[in-house]
């Protein structure tokens, strides 16, 4: 069945999904009573990888339940009217934002669970050590704090600004909506077509939009310029307060923060903070 047709059947099946979730919850409660504890596991998710040839290929998001689509190639949106361009841009970006957010939340829950164990298995030790290396810390408490996703409203606002609403070359040619630089020759990357101090500079190239958002999340989680933002994430979920930690993201400082704030407000991006991956795509 065509993916678009599948997506159109979501609302018809949602009532049954709710019933199943309620039954599963009741079953879980009974298991808890019998065993005294339950093992929380994240259900597997059916993710669809989709290539875009034109804007019509972008799945239209009509409500808060978002299909888990990974677009493997961004396309230019500059020929579209402004209002349609914005809608298509958010439709293209939001599934990847939510999928990246889910990965962080799953990892964070697993780290919290393992941190409560008296002794870890060799595999668990290796897993925790690799995360500490990735997130540049030796302390589990700091690791847990760094496994905190940025609200979708902020991610979408920044990607819109940095990519010119999906019109920039690094967005189209490199799936790089944030214009992230590459200083590592081992990175997959493209030339920025300009030099700095007489040397050619590069931008990172990603295999998908989701991969670029994961790199963005890691940059925010580990970069020294974003220490204030990480602290704010621990204190509040208010995007207008959190973005004060983005002063060093751009040379424009407060002017950039104000632009992010205005874009969130004008486009009502806070609504996306309550959007979720559609449970229709979770396997039993």
C-alpha positions in Angstrom: 0.0 0.0 0.0 1.2 3.5 -0.8 2.6 5.3 2.3 0.3 8.3 1.7 -2.7 6.0 1.7 -1.5 4.4 4.9 -1.1 7.8 6.5 -4.7 8.7 5.5 -6.0 5.6 7.4 -4.5 6.8 10.7 -7.5 8.6 12.0 -9.7 5.6 11.2 -7.6 3.3 13.3 -6.7 5.7 16.2 -9.7 4.7 18.3 -8.6 1.1 18.2 -5.0 2.2 19.1 -6.4 3.9 22.2 -8.3 0.8 23.2 -5.2 -1.3 22.7 -3.1 1.1 24.8 -5.6 1.0 27.6 -5.7 -2.8 27.5 -1.9 -2.9 27.5 -1.8 -0.5 30.5 -4.2 -2.7 32.4 -2.2 -5.8 31.6 0.9 -4.0 32.8 -0.7 -3.1 36.0 -1.7 -6.8 36.6 1.9 -7.8 35.9 3.1 -5.2 38.4 0.8 -6.6 41.1 1.9 -10.2 40.4 5.7 -9.6 40.2 6.1 -6.5 42.2 7.8 -4.8 39.4 7.7 -4.3 35.6 10.3 -3.9 33.0 9.7 -0.8 30.9 10.5 -1.3 27.2 10.2 1.1 24.3 8.1 -0.5 21.6 9.8 -0.9 18.2 8.8 1.8 15.7 8.2 1.4 11.9 10.2 4.2 10.3 9.7 5.0 6.7 12.6 6.4 4.6 11.3 8.6 1.8 12.9 10.3 -1.1 11.5 13.7 -2.2 11.3 14.5 -5.8 9.0 17.5 -5.5 7.1 19.3 -2.7 4.0 17.1 -3.3 6.1 14.1 -2.0 6.3 15.7 1.5 3.7 14.2 3.8 1.1 16.7 4.9 1.0 17.0 8.7 -2.6 17.8 9.7 -2.7 17.2 13.5 -0.5 16.4 16.5 0.1 12.8 15.5 3.1 12.8 13.2 4.1 9.9 10.9 7.7 8.8 11.4 9.2 9.7 8.1 12.9 10.2 7.4 13.5 12.3 4.3 16.8 11.2 2.7 17.2 14.2 0.4 16.0 17.8 1.0 14.7 19.7 -2.0 14.6 23.4 -2.7 11.4 25.2 -1.7 12.3 28.7 -3.0 9.8 28.5 -5.9 6.8 28.1 -3.6 4.6 30.9 -2.2 5.8 32.0 1.2 2.9 30.5 3.2 3.2 27.1 1.4 7.0 27.2 1.6 6.8 27.5 5.4 4.2 24.8 5.7 6.2 22.4 3.6 9.4 23.2 5.5 7.8 22.3 8.8 6.2 19.2 7.4 9.6 18.1 6.1 11.5 18.9 9.3 9.2 17.9 12.1 9.2 14.1 11.8 13.0 14.2 12.0 12.9 16.5 15.0 10.6 14.2 16.9 12.5 11.0 15.9 15.8 12.5 17.1 14.0 13.7 20.3 12.7 10.2 20.9 16.2 8.7 20.6 17.5 11.0 23.2 14.6 10.2 25.6 15.1 6.5 25.1 18.9 6.8 25.8 18.3 9.0 28.8 15.8 6.5 30.3 18.2 3.7 29.8 21.1 5.6 31.4 18.9 6.4 34.4 17.9 2.8 34.7 21.5 1.6 34.5 22.7 4.2 37.0 20.5 2.6 39.6 22.1 -0.8 39.3 24.7 -1.9 41.8 26.8 -3.7 39.2 26.8 -3.4 35.4 27.5 -6.2 32.9 30.6 -5.8 30.6 28.2 -4.9 27.8 26.5 -2.3 30.0 29.8 -0.8 31.1 30.9 -0.5 27.4 27.6 1.2 26.5 27.9 3.7 29.3 31.6 4.4 28.6 30.8 5.0 24.9 28.1 7.5 25.8 30.5 9.3 28.2 33.0 9.7 25.4 30.3 10.9 23.0 28.9 13.4 25.4 32.3 14.5 26.7 31.9 13.7 30.4 33.0 11.2 33.0 30.1 11.8 35.3 26.8 10.0 35.0 24.9 13.0 36.5 26.2 15.3 33.8 25.6 12.6 31.1 21.9 12.5 32.2 21.6 16.3 32.1 23.1 16.4 28.6 20.6 13.8 27.4 17.9 16.5 27.3 16.3 17.4 23.9 15.8 21.0 22.8 12.1 21.8 22.4 11.0 21.3 18.8 9.9 25.0 18.5 13.5 26.1 19.0 14.9 23.5 16.6 12.4 24.4 13.9 13.0 28.1 14.4 16.7 27.8 14.1 16.6 25.6 11.1 14.3 28.0 9.3 16.6 30.9 10.0 19.9 29.1 9.2 18.6 27.5 6.0 16.5 30.5 4.8 13.4 28.4 5.0 14.9 25.6 3.1 16.5 27.6 0.3 20.2 27.5 1.2 22.8 25.5 -0.7 23.9 23.6 2.3 20.3 22.5 3.1 19.7 21.3 -0.4 23.0 19.8 -1.2 24.0 18.5 2.2 20.9 18.0 4.3 22.4 20.6 6.7 19.6 22.9 7.8 21.7 24.5 10.6 24.8 25.4 8.5 27.1 23.4 10.7 30.7 23.8 9.9 33.2 20.9 9.4 36.7 21.1 10.8 37.4 17.4 10.6 38.6 16.1 7.2 37.0 12.7 8.0 33.6 14.3 8.0 31.4 13.9 4.9 31.3 17.6 3.8 31.0 20.1 1.1 32.9 23.3 0.4 31.6 26.5 1.7 32.8 28.2 -1.5 34.8 30.7 0.5 38.0 30.9 2.6 39.0 32.0 6.0 42.5 33.2 6.6 43.3 32.0 3.2 42.1 28.4 3.8 39.1 26.7 2.3 36.3 26.1 4.8 33.7 23.3 4.7 30.1 22.5 5.8 29.0 19.1 7.1 27.0 16.8 4.8 24.5 14.4 6.3 22.7 11.3 4.9 19.3 12.5 6.1 17.6 15.4 7.9 17.4 13.2 11.0 21.1 12.8 11.1 21.7 16.5 10.9 19.3 17.1 13.8 21.1 14.4 15.9 24.4 16.3 15.2 22.7 19.5 16.2 21.5 18.0 19.5 25.0 16.7 20.2 26.5 20.1 19.5 24.1 21.7 21.9 24.7 19.0 24.5 28.5 19.2 24.5 29.5 22.6 23.2 31.0 25.1 25.7 29.0 28.1 24.2 25.8 26.3 25.1 26.4 25.7 28.8 23.8 28.3 29.7 21.3 26.8 27.4 21.8 23.4 29.0 21.3 24.9 32.5 18.1 26.6 31.4 16.8 23.2 29.9 17.1 21.8 33.4 15.0 24.6 35.0 12.2 25.3 32.5 10.4 24.1 29.4 9.6 27.6 28.3 11.2 28.2 24.9 11.4 31.9 25.3 13.6 31.5 28.4 15.6 28.6 27.0 16.6 30.6 23.9 18.5 33.1 26.0 21.2 30.4 26.1 21.7 30.8 22.3 23.5 34.2 22.5 26.8 32.6 21.4 25.2 30.5 18.6 25.5 33.5 16.3 27.8 36.5 16.2 24.6 38.6 16.3 24.1 37.6 20.0 20.9 39.1 21.4 19.7 40.1 17.9 19.8 36.5 16.9 17.9 35.4 20.1 15.2 38.0 19.4 14.9 36.7 15.8 14.4 33.1 17.1 11.8 34.4 19.6 9.9 36.4 17.0 9.9 33.4 14.6 8.5 31.1 17.3 5.8 33.5 18.2 4.8 34.7 14.7 4.6 31.1 13.4 3.0 29.6 16.5 5.8 27.0 16.8 5.1 26.2 20.4 2.2 24.0 19.2 4.8 21.6 17.9 6.2 21.0 21.4 3.1 18.9 22.1 3.3 16.9 18.9 4.2 13.2 19.1 5.1 10.3 16.8 1.8 8.6 15.8 1.2 5.5 17.8 -0.2 3.8 14.7 3.5 3.1 13.7 4.5 1.4 16.9 4.7 -2.4 16.7 3.1 -4.6 19.3 
